[in-house]
Amino acid sequence: MNSEVFVLGVGATPFGRHLGRTAADLAGQAAHEALSDASLSPADVGAIFHATVSQKAIDGQHMIPGQIAMRPHGFSGAPVVNVENACAGGATALWLAIAHVQAGLSEVALAVGVDKLVCADSAQGLAVFDGALDVTHREEALTALAALAGPPPPGLEAVDGDRSVFMEIYAAFARAHMQRFGTTETQLAAVAAKNHAHSVHNSRAHFRKRFTADEVLAARRVAWPLTVPMCSPVSDGAAAVVVTSADFARSRGTGRPAVAVLSSVLLSGTDRAADDADQHIGRRAAVAAYEQAGVGPGDVDVAEVHDATAFGEIQQVENLGFCPIGNGGPWSASGASTLGGALPVNPSGGLESRGHPVSATGLAQVFELVTQLRGRAGDRQVPGARIAIAENGGGLFGIEEAVAAVTILERTE
């Protein structure tokens, strides 16, 4: 990066069902925790980048959701930029905050992501995801994906029950990968079991229950080959990150390891050929992030990736270069991505267990990685973690995500 940017503070609410609380309440809690972590006050913040989906889609706050959410918590005067980028909203807010500080517009910027998706009417929360693909050409997009993936085996079609359209989309991606590379249901189950095991040590996770791979396979089917424990839940929650200039960070003398932003990349998808995996949006974002940071996959000590389903993790460990394209299933099943393995992935429990309040997810990943780089993750700590990477994707356009963000962080002390 052209000028150094540091993460000085992080905050996050527990993810889960927060009945009786508002999105603004959750956002304020996460923001104040991040500021307290940085030993700052709202008056120190030069700009706020606020990401949300639910305030618009569920609450009807279609405009100025960030101002509405943040002013009651003492954030007034500073500019508020409202962000919506599907499940990558939080990572996009962070990308903007980093760019803002890097441009010298403020010494301190705050990225906040919040969503409250748990509703009395569960269908209302799930309907939010319908807007994350081209609504004008919805059926054409889903038909094209189905043709790419092929149908489930006879008798294993989708079952009745509430589910997001994106579970169908991820199931299609998984079937296509299985057909091309031989990925198996057992490998998917190994990823889910690993993430649920990690979540036991995360007090902020939505779910904290262990599952064996056999239990994952035996659970209720959502859309073949995916079962419930392989899929992220609908969650409420917020997360926030304070970024500052290097000079400001060094002047604070917090007495703990400093965390530098080595790279921050945000990309949109392209009209690539289905079999051109090297041009997958996640792969392109990863390559750009490594180049910007001056490091490679072999330098990474810990990762948080967008596992909205277990297949998502398999695909993203390939895109991030942890293993060859097509080898994500065997690599994951080998134990390489487990705490204590060669390269732990999703020590937080990932979206499958920590939860997925959409706009908060990308910032929650950074919360986890900063905690790891500071050596304060307790029983889920990756020993000696120095370089960490976060991958966060959102939406669907064509045959891949509409947006992908990759952030690389480094412990500098």
PyMOL commands that set and color helices and strands:
alter all, ss='L'
color gray80, all
select helices_A, chain A and resi 23-37+42-44+54-57+65-73+86-102+122-132+135-149+165-181+185-199+213-218+228-230+246-252+277-279+281-293+297-299+310-319+328-333+350-354+358-373+378-380
alter helices_A, ss='H'
color red, helices_A
select strands_A, chain A and resi 5-12+47-52+80-83+108-116+221-223+226-227+236-245+259-268+302-304+387-394+403-411
alter strands_A, ss='S'
color yellow, strands_A
deselect
rebuild
show_as cartoon
